[in-house]
Amino acid sequence: MGMKNFHVPLPDETYEHLKAVAVRSKVPATTLAREAIDFWLRQELRKARHDAIAAYAAEAAGTVLDLDTDLEAAGIQHLTGTGRKSK
């Protein structure tokens, strides 16, 4: 995997906190910063995916692309345990 350098100016307080955590955890500050950015980017990707699915569901609601009502009812019964019990 290739790497690119990216200069990120930090406020003094943020920089000092990052350095302190790096010393305490014995992990380079650049590694901590990279992991924090990666985590944030994964969260943003997850949010974007959720938003896209929600937008599609809202657009498809009430159309032929909407969930089959019998299948939906069966799913609800299964999840709530209100369906028939198997023997």
Jmol script that loads the backbone (N, CA, C; Angstrom):
load data "model"
ATOM      1  N   MET A   1       0.858  -1.175   0.000  1.00  0.00           N
ATOM      2  CA  MET A   1       0.000   0.000   0.000  1.00  0.00           C
ATOM      3  C   MET A   1       0.901   1.234   0.000  1.00  0.00           C
ATOM      4  N   GLY A   2       0.632   2.144  -0.914  1.00  0.00           N
ATOM      5  CA  GLY A   2       1.403   3.382  -0.973  1.00  0.00           C
ATOM      6  C   GLY A   2       1.011   4.337   0.138  1.00  0.00           C
ATOM      7  N   MET A   3       1.877   5.263   0.403  1.00  0.00           N
ATOM      8  CA  MET A   3       1.619   6.268   1.444  1.00  0.00           C
ATOM      9  C   MET A   3       1.873   7.639   0.859  1.00  0.00           C
ATOM     10  N   LYS A   4       1.089   8.595   1.261  1.00  0.00           N
ATOM     11  CA  LYS A   4       1.259   9.994   0.895  1.00  0.00           C
ATOM     12  C   LYS A   4       1.408  10.799   2.176  1.00  0.00           C
ATOM     13  N   ASN A   5       2.222  11.819   2.122  1.00  0.00           N
ATOM     14  CA  ASN A   5       2.342  12.725   3.260  1.00  0.00           C
ATOM     15  C   ASN A   5       1.289  13.816   3.133  1.00  0.00           C
ATOM     16  N   PHE A   6       0.755  14.221   4.275  1.00  0.00           N
ATOM     17  CA  PHE A   6      -0.302  15.225   4.316  1.00  0.00           C
ATOM     18  C   PHE A   6      -0.040  16.103   5.526  1.00  0.00           C
ATOM     19  N   HIS A   7       0.230  17.346   5.303  1.00  0.00           N
ATOM     20  CA  HIS A   7       0.547  18.271   6.389  1.00  0.00           C
ATOM     21  C   HIS A   7      -0.747  18.801   6.997  1.00  0.00           C
ATOM     22  N   VAL A   8      -0.920  18.614   8.306  1.00  0.00           N
ATOM     23  CA  VAL A   8      -2.133  19.064   8.994  1.00  0.00           C
ATOM     24  C   VAL A   8      -1.736  19.967  10.157  1.00  0.00           C
ATOM     25  N   PRO A   9      -1.894  21.274  10.002  1.00  0.00           N
ATOM     26  CA  PRO A   9      -1.624  22.168  11.129  1.00  0.00           C
ATOM     27  C   PRO A   9      -2.642  21.909  12.252  1.00  0.00           C
ATOM     28  N   LEU A  10      -2.151  21.780  13.463  1.00  0.00           N
ATOM     29  CA  LEU A  10      -3.021  21.528  14.607  1.00  0.00           C
ATOM     30  C   LEU A  10      -2.923  22.676  15.597  1.00  0.00           C
ATOM     31  N   PRO A  11      -4.029  22.987  16.262  1.00  0.00           N
ATOM     32  CA  PRO A  11      -3.952  23.962  17.349  1.00  0.00           C
ATOM     33  C   PRO A  11      -2.998  23.436  18.421  1.00  0.00           C
ATOM     34  N   ASP A  12      -2.339  24.331  19.129  1.00  0.00           N
ATOM     35  CA  ASP A  12      -1.357  23.946  20.148  1.00  0.00           C
ATOM     36  C   ASP A  12      -1.919  22.922  21.126  1.00  0.00           C
ATOM     37  N   GLU A  13      -3.120  23.161  21.606  1.00  0.00           N
ATOM     38  CA  GLU A  13      -3.725  22.267  22.597  1.00  0.00           C
ATOM     39  C   GLU A  13      -3.924  20.860  22.026  1.00  0.00           C
ATOM     40  N   THR A  14      -4.418  20.774  20.798  1.00  0.00           N
ATOM     41  CA  THR A  14      -4.621  19.478  20.154  1.00  0.00           C
ATOM     42  C   THR A  14      -3.284  18.758  19.984  1.00  0.00           C
ATOM     43  N   TYR A  15      -2.277  19.498  19.547  1.00  0.00           N
ATOM     44  CA  TYR A  15      -0.951  18.925  19.351  1.00  0.00           C
ATOM     45  C   TYR A  15      -0.393  18.387  20.670  1.00  0.00           C
ATOM     46  N   GLU A  16      -0.534  19.154  21.736  1.00  0.00           N
ATOM     47  CA  GLU A  16      -0.018  18.717  23.041  1.00  0.00           C
ATOM     48  C   GLU A  16      -0.747  17.479  23.548  1.00  0.00           C
ATOM     49  N   HIS A  17      -2.073  17.440  23.352  1.00  0.00           N
ATOM     50  CA  HIS A  17      -2.844  16.254  23.754  1.00  0.00           C
ATOM     51  C   HIS A  17      -2.398  15.032  22.952  1.00  0.00           C
ATOM     52  N   LEU A  18      -2.220  15.212  21.659  1.00  0.00           N
ATOM     53  CA  LEU A  18      -1.793  14.114  20.806  1.00  0.00           C
ATOM     54  C   LEU A  18      -0.416  13.600  21.234  1.00  0.00           C
ATOM     55  N   LYS A  19       0.514  14.516  21.482  1.00  0.00           N
ATOM     56  CA  LYS A  19       1.855  14.118  21.937  1.00  0.00           C
ATOM     57  C   LYS A  19       1.783  13.364  23.258  1.00  0.00           C
ATOM     58  N   ALA A  20       0.968  13.847  24.186  1.00  0.00           N
ATOM     59  CA  ALA A  20       0.855  13.205  25.503  1.00  0.00           C
ATOM     60  C   ALA A  20       0.305  11.789  25.369  1.00  0.00           C
ATOM     61  N   VAL A  21      -0.697  11.607  24.540  1.00  0.00           N
ATOM     62  CA  VAL A  21      -1.271  10.268  24.336  1.00  0.00           C
ATOM     63  C   VAL A  21      -0.247   9.368  23.664  1.00  0.00           C
ATOM     64  N   ALA A  22       0.493   9.907  22.722  1.00  0.00           N
ATOM     65  CA  ALA A  22       1.521   9.126  22.025  1.00  0.00           C
ATOM     66  C   ALA A  22       2.585   8.629  23.013  1.00  0.00           C
ATOM     67  N   VAL A  23       3.016   9.504  23.899  1.00  0.00           N
ATOM     68  CA  VAL A  23       4.023   9.123  24.893  1.00  0.00           C
ATOM     69  C   VAL A  23       3.454   8.071  25.833  1.00  0.00           C
ATOM     70  N   ARG A  24       2.231   8.324  26.330  1.00  0.00           N
ATOM     71  CA  ARG A  24       1.586   7.399  27.261  1.00  0.00           C
ATOM     72  C   ARG A  24       1.380   6.020  26.644  1.00  0.00           C
ATOM     73  N   SER A  25       0.961   5.988  25.381  1.00  0.00           N
ATOM     74  CA  SER A  25       0.643   4.713  24.740  1.00  0.00           C
ATOM     75  C   SER A  25       1.837   4.098  24.018  1.00  0.00           C
ATOM     76  N   LYS A  26       2.946   4.843  23.972  1.00  0.00           N
ATOM     77  CA  LYS A  26       4.159   4.381  23.286  1.00  0.00           C
ATOM     78  C   LYS A  26       3.880   4.060  21.811  1.00  0.00           C
ATOM     79  N   VAL A  27       3.034   4.902  21.206  1.00  0.00           N
ATOM     80  CA  VAL A  27       2.692   4.794  19.788  1.00  0.00           C
ATOM     81  C   VAL A  27       3.004   6.141  19.161  1.00  0.00           C
ATOM     82  N   PRO A  28       3.659   6.154  18.001  1.00  0.00           N
ATOM     83  CA  PRO A  28       3.967   7.439  17.370  1.00  0.00           C
ATOM     84  C   PRO A  28       2.704   8.283  17.135  1.00  0.00           C
ATOM     85  N   ALA A  29       2.836   9.583  17.322  1.00  0.00           N
ATOM     86  CA  ALA A  29       1.706  10.500  17.128  1.00  0.00           C
ATOM     87  C   ALA A  29       1.157  10.393  15.710  1.00  0.00           C
ATOM     88  N   THR A  30       2.024  10.190  14.732  1.00  0.00           N
ATOM     89  CA  THR A  30       1.546  10.066  13.347  1.00  0.00           C
ATOM     90  C   THR A  30       0.662   8.835  13.182  1.00  0.00           C
ATOM     91  N   THR A  31       1.003   7.767  13.877  1.00  0.00           N
ATOM     92  CA  THR A  31       0.169   6.557  13.819  1.00  0.00           C
ATOM     93  C   THR A  31      -1.191   6.817  14.450  1.00  0.00           C
ATOM     94  N   LEU A  32      -1.181   7.483  15.606  1.00  0.00           N
ATOM     95  CA  LEU A  32      -2.455   7.809  16.266  1.00  0.00           C
ATOM     96  C   LEU A  32      -3.322   8.703  15.385  1.00  0.00           C
ATOM     97  N   ALA A  33      -2.704   9.704  14.767  1.00  0.00           N
ATOM     98  CA  ALA A  33      -3.449  10.619  13.896  1.00  0.00           C
ATOM     99  C   ALA A  33      -4.007   9.871  12.697  1.00  0.00           C
ATOM    100  N   ARG A  34      -3.192   9.007  12.090  1.00  0.00           N
ATOM    101  CA  ARG A  34      -3.642   8.233  10.925  1.00  0.00           C
ATOM    102  C   ARG A  34      -4.820   7.335  11.311  1.00  0.00           C
ATOM    103  N   GLU A  35      -4.715   6.665  12.467  1.00  0.00           N
ATOM    104  CA  GLU A  35      -5.800   5.790  12.920  1.00  0.00           C
ATOM    105  C   GLU A  35      -7.070   6.585  13.207  1.00  0.00           C
ATOM    106  N   ALA A  36      -6.932   7.769  13.781  1.00  0.00           N
ATOM    107  CA  ALA A  36      -8.102   8.609  14.060  1.00  0.00           C
ATOM    108  C   ALA A  36      -8.773   9.053  12.764  1.00  0.00           C
ATOM    109  N   ILE A  37      -7.973   9.428  11.783  1.00  0.00           N
ATOM    110  CA  ILE A  37      -8.522   9.841  10.489  1.00  0.00           C
ATOM    111  C   ILE A  37      -9.194   8.662   9.800  1.00  0.00           C
ATOM    112  N   ASP A  38      -8.542   7.493   9.821  1.00  0.00           N
ATOM    113  CA  ASP A  38      -9.139   6.296   9.218  1.00  0.00           C
ATOM    114  C   ASP A  38     -10.479   5.962   9.866  1.00  0.00           C
ATOM    115  N   PHE A  39     -10.525   6.044  11.201  1.00  0.00           N
ATOM    116  CA  PHE A  39     -11.766   5.763  11.922  1.00  0.00           C
ATOM    117  C   PHE A  39     -12.861   6.736  11.493  1.00  0.00           C
ATOM    118  N   TRP A  40     -12.530   8.020  11.446  1.00  0.00           N
ATOM    119  CA  TRP A  40     -13.507   9.032  11.067  1.00  0.00           C
ATOM    120  C   TRP A  40     -13.994   8.806   9.640  1.00  0.00           C
ATOM    121  N   LEU A  41     -13.086   8.479   8.732  1.00  0.00           N
ATOM    122  CA  LEU A  41     -13.470   8.235   7.340  1.00  0.00           C
ATOM    123  C   LEU A  41     -14.386   7.019   7.221  1.00  0.00           C
ATOM    124  N   ARG A  42     -14.109   5.964   7.993  1.00  0.00           N
ATOM    125  CA  ARG A  42     -14.998   4.786   7.974  1.00  0.00           C
ATOM    126  C   ARG A  42     -16.399   5.161   8.470  1.00  0.00           C
ATOM    127  N   GLN A  43     -16.458   5.994   9.517  1.00  0.00           N
ATOM    128  CA  GLN A  43     -17.757   6.442  10.032  1.00  0.00           C
ATOM    129  C   GLN A  43     -18.504   7.265   8.979  1.00  0.00           C
ATOM    130  N   GLU A  44     -17.780   8.126   8.281  1.00  0.00           N
ATOM    131  CA  GLU A  44     -18.399   8.938   7.225  1.00  0.00           C
ATOM    132  C   GLU A  44     -18.910   8.070   6.085  1.00  0.00           C
ATOM    133  N   LEU A  45     -18.152   7.044   5.724  1.00  0.00           N
ATOM    134  CA  LEU A  45     -18.572   6.116   4.676  1.00  0.00           C
ATOM    135  C   LEU A  45     -19.831   5.378   5.103  1.00  0.00           C
ATOM    136  N   ARG A  46     -19.847   4.934   6.358  1.00  0.00           N
ATOM    137  CA  ARG A  46     -21.021   4.244   6.905  1.00  0.00           C
ATOM    138  C   ARG A  46     -22.249   5.161   6.882  1.00  0.00           C
ATOM    139  N   LYS A  47     -22.045   6.411   7.276  1.00  0.00           N
ATOM    140  CA  LYS A  47     -23.147   7.379   7.280  1.00  0.00           C
ATOM    141  C   LYS A  47     -23.637   7.633   5.858  1.00  0.00           C
ATOM    142  N   ALA A  48     -22.727   7.778   4.914  1.00  0.00           N
ATOM    143  CA  ALA A  48     -23.112   8.012   3.518  1.00  0.00           C
ATOM    144  C   ALA A  48     -23.899   6.825   2.975  1.00  0.00           C
ATOM    145  N   ARG A  49     -23.463   5.607   3.318  1.00  0.00           N
ATOM    146  CA  ARG A  49     -24.181   4.405   2.876  1.00  0.00           C
ATOM    147  C   ARG A  49     -25.581   4.376   3.481  1.00  0.00           C
ATOM    148  N   HIS A  50     -25.670   4.668   4.777  1.00  0.00           N
ATOM    149  CA  HIS A  50     -26.971   4.690   5.451  1.00  0.00           C
ATOM    150  C   HIS A  50     -27.886   5.720   4.805  1.00  0.00           C
ATOM    151  N   ASP A  51     -27.357   6.912   4.557  1.00  0.00           N
ATOM    152  CA  ASP A  51     -28.161   7.977   3.943  1.00  0.00           C
ATOM    153  C   ASP A  51     -28.638   7.587   2.551  1.00  0.00           C
ATOM    154  N   ALA A  52     -27.773   6.912   1.778  1.00  0.00           N
ATOM    155  CA  ALA A  52     -28.152   6.487   0.428  1.00  0.00           C
ATOM    156  C   ALA A  52     -29.255   5.432   0.482  1.00  0.00           C
ATOM    157  N   ILE A  53     -29.144   4.487   1.412  1.00  0.00           N
ATOM    158  CA  ILE A  53     -30.180   3.458   1.562  1.00  0.00           C
ATOM    159  C   ILE A  53     -31.493   4.087   2.012  1.00  0.00           C
ATOM    160  N   ALA A  54     -31.416   5.009   2.965  1.00  0.00           N
ATOM    161  CA  ALA A  54     -32.631   5.679   3.450  1.00  0.00           C
ATOM    162  C   ALA A  54     -33.291   6.482   2.334  1.00  0.00           C
ATOM    163  N   ALA A  55     -32.493   7.158   1.515  1.00  0.00           N
ATOM    164  CA  ALA A  55     -33.046   7.937   0.403  1.00  0.00           C
ATOM    165  C   ALA A  55     -33.712   7.016  -0.608  1.00  0.00           C
ATOM    166  N   TYR A  56     -33.074   5.891  -0.907  1.00  0.00           N
ATOM    167  CA  TYR A  56     -33.658   4.928  -1.846  1.00  0.00           C
ATOM    168  C   TYR A  56     -34.965   4.372  -1.285  1.00  0.00           C
ATOM    169  N   ALA A  57     -34.965   4.019   0.002  1.00  0.00           N
ATOM    170  CA  ALA A  57     -36.170   3.459   0.623  1.00  0.00           C
ATOM    171  C   ALA A  57     -37.309   4.472   0.590  1.00  0.00           C
ATOM    172  N   ALA A  58     -36.998   5.734   0.863  1.00  0.00           N
ATOM    173  CA  ALA A  58     -38.032   6.767   0.832  1.00  0.00           C
ATOM    174  C   ALA A  58     -38.566   6.953  -0.587  1.00  0.00           C
ATOM    175  N   GLU A  59     -37.672   6.897  -1.560  1.00  0.00           N
ATOM    176  CA  GLU A  59     -38.077   7.064  -2.957  1.00  0.00           C
ATOM    177  C   GLU A  59     -38.909   5.877  -3.438  1.00  0.00           C
ATOM    178  N   ALA A  60     -38.572   4.676  -2.977  1.00  0.00           N
ATOM    179  CA  ALA A  60     -39.253   3.468  -3.438  1.00  0.00           C
ATOM    180  C   ALA A  60     -40.533   3.180  -2.660  1.00  0.00           C
ATOM    181  N   ALA A  61     -40.723   3.851  -1.540  1.00  0.00           N
ATOM    182  CA  ALA A  61     -41.897   3.587  -0.700  1.00  0.00           C
ATOM    183  C   ALA A  61     -43.186   3.759  -1.492  1.00  0.00           C
ATOM    184  N   GLY A  62     -44.034   2.732  -1.407  1.00  0.00           N
ATOM    185  CA  GLY A  62     -45.328   2.785  -2.074  1.00  0.00           C
ATOM    186  C   GLY A  62     -45.285   2.445  -3.552  1.00  0.00           C
ATOM    187  N   THR A  63     -44.123   2.126  -4.083  1.00  0.00           N
ATOM    188  CA  THR A  63     -44.010   1.747  -5.490  1.00  0.00           C
ATOM    189  C   THR A  63     -43.871   0.229  -5.593  1.00  0.00           C
ATOM    190  N   VAL A  64     -43.770  -0.272  -6.819  1.00  0.00           N
ATOM    191  CA  VAL A  64     -43.580  -1.713  -7.009  1.00  0.00           C
ATOM    192  C   VAL A  64     -42.222  -2.174  -6.463  1.00  0.00           C
ATOM    193  N   LEU A  65     -41.332  -1.244  -6.230  1.00  0.00           N
ATOM    194  CA  LEU A  65     -40.031  -1.594  -5.663  1.00  0.00           C
ATOM    195  C   LEU A  65     -40.077  -1.712  -4.143  1.00  0.00           C
ATOM    196  N   ASP A  66     -41.201  -1.319  -3.556  1.00  0.00           N
ATOM    197  CA  ASP A  66     -41.345  -1.381  -2.104  1.00  0.00           C
ATOM    198  C   ASP A  66     -41.392  -2.842  -1.659  1.00  0.00           C
ATOM    199  N   LEU A  67     -41.147  -3.073  -0.380  1.00  0.00           N
ATOM    200  CA  LEU A  67     -41.142  -4.418   0.177  1.00  0.00           C
ATOM    201  C   LEU A  67     -42.516  -5.053   0.049  1.00  0.00           C
ATOM    202  N   ASP A  68     -42.538  -6.309  -0.286  1.00  0.00           N
ATOM    203  CA  ASP A  68     -43.767  -7.086  -0.365  1.00  0.00           C
ATOM    204  C   ASP A  68     -44.433  -7.088   1.013  1.00  0.00           C
ATOM    205  N   THR A  69     -45.716  -6.731   1.066  1.00  0.00           N
ATOM    206  CA  THR A  69     -46.403  -6.591   2.361  1.00  0.00           C
ATOM    207  C   THR A  69     -46.495  -7.912   3.115  1.00  0.00           C
ATOM    208  N   ASP A  70     -46.699  -9.040   2.409  1.00  0.00           N
ATOM    209  CA  ASP A  70     -46.752 -10.335   3.089  1.00  0.00           C
ATOM    210  C   ASP A  70     -45.393 -10.686   3.683  1.00  0.00           C
ATOM    211  N   LEU A  71     -44.339 -10.431   2.924  1.00  0.00           N
ATOM    212  CA  LEU A  71     -42.987 -10.700   3.409  1.00  0.00           C
ATOM    213  C   LEU A  71     -42.666  -9.803   4.600  1.00  0.00           C
ATOM    214  N   GLU A  72     -43.064  -8.539   4.529  1.00  0.00           N
ATOM    215  CA  GLU A  72     -42.836  -7.608   5.631  1.00  0.00           C
ATOM    216  C   GLU A  72     -43.550  -8.088   6.893  1.00  0.00           C
ATOM    217  N   ALA A  73     -44.817  -8.496   6.761  1.00  0.00           N
ATOM    218  CA  ALA A  73     -45.592  -8.974   7.908  1.00  0.00           C
ATOM    219  C   ALA A  73     -44.944 -10.213   8.515  1.00  0.00           C
ATOM    220  N   ALA A  74     -44.477 -11.126   7.668  1.00  0.00           N
ATOM    221  CA  ALA A  74     -43.819 -12.333   8.166  1.00  0.00           C
ATOM    222  C   ALA A  74     -42.537 -11.976   8.913  1.00  0.00           C
ATOM    223  N   GLY A  75     -41.801 -11.020   8.401  1.00  0.00           N
ATOM    224  CA  GLY A  75     -40.575 -10.581   9.060  1.00  0.00           C
ATOM    225  C   GLY A  75     -40.860  -9.970  10.417  1.00  0.00           C
ATOM    226  N   ILE A  76     -41.892  -9.147  10.484  1.00  0.00           N
ATOM    227  CA  ILE A  76     -42.273  -8.522  11.757  1.00  0.00           C
ATOM    228  C   ILE A  76     -42.704  -9.576  12.759  1.00  0.00           C
ATOM    229  N   GLN A  77     -43.504 -10.543  12.295  1.00  0.00           N
ATOM    230  CA  GLN A  77     -43.932 -11.628  13.187  1.00  0.00           C
ATOM    231  C   GLN A  77     -42.730 -12.403  13.707  1.00  0.00           C
ATOM    232  N   HIS A  78     -41.801 -12.669  12.829  1.00  0.00           N
ATOM    233  CA  HIS A  78     -40.602 -13.411  13.236  1.00  0.00           C
ATOM    234  C   HIS A  78     -39.806 -12.625  14.275  1.00  0.00           C
ATOM    235  N   LEU A  79     -39.602 -11.337  14.036  1.00  0.00           N
ATOM    236  CA  LEU A  79     -38.792 -10.523  14.944  1.00  0.00           C
ATOM    237  C   LEU A  79     -39.461 -10.291  16.294  1.00  0.00           C
ATOM    238  N   THR A  80     -40.783 -10.205  16.297  1.00  0.00           N
ATOM    239  CA  THR A  80     -41.488  -9.933  17.547  1.00  0.00           C
ATOM    240  C   THR A  80     -41.936 -11.219  18.248  1.00  0.00           C
ATOM    241  N   GLY A  81     -41.772 -12.363  17.582  1.00  0.00           N
ATOM    242  CA  GLY A  81     -42.164 -13.628  18.204  1.00  0.00           C
ATOM    243  C   GLY A  81     -43.668 -13.812  18.280  1.00  0.00           C
ATOM    244  N   THR A  82     -44.422 -13.063  17.441  1.00  0.00           N
ATOM    245  CA  THR A  82     -45.879 -13.170  17.494  1.00  0.00           C
ATOM    246  C   THR A  82     -46.416 -14.197  16.519  1.00  0.00           C
ATOM    247  N   GLY A  83     -45.535 -14.794  15.741  1.00  0.00           N
ATOM    248  CA  GLY A  83     -45.958 -15.823  14.772  1.00  0.00           C
ATOM    249  C   GLY A  83     -46.207 -17.140  15.465  1.00  0.00           C
ATOM    250  N   ARG A  84     -46.592 -18.127  14.677  1.00  0.00           N
ATOM    251  CA  ARG A  84     -46.830 -19.458  15.238  1.00  0.00           C
ATOM    252  C   ARG A  84     -45.518 -20.074  15.701  1.00  0.00           C
ATOM    253  N   LYS A  85     -45.589 -20.826  16.764  1.00  0.00           N
ATOM    254  CA  LYS A  85     -44.407 -21.532  17.287  1.00  0.00           C
ATOM    255  C   LYS A  85     -44.235 -22.823  16.504  1.00  0.00           C
ATOM    256  N   SER A  86     -42.980 -23.171  16.204  1.00  0.00           N
ATOM    257  CA  SER A  86     -42.740 -24.445  15.517  1.00  0.00           C
ATOM    258  C   SER A  86     -42.725 -25.555  16.545  1.00  0.00           C
ATOM    259  N   LYS A  87     -43.065 -26.759  16.080  1.00  0.00           N
ATOM    260  CA  LYS A  87     -43.143 -27.915  17.001  1.00  0.00           C
ATOM    261  C   LYS A  87     -41.822 -28.584  17.130  1.00  0.00           C
TER     262      LYS A  87
END
end "model"
wireframe off; spacefill off
backbone 0.3
color backbone group
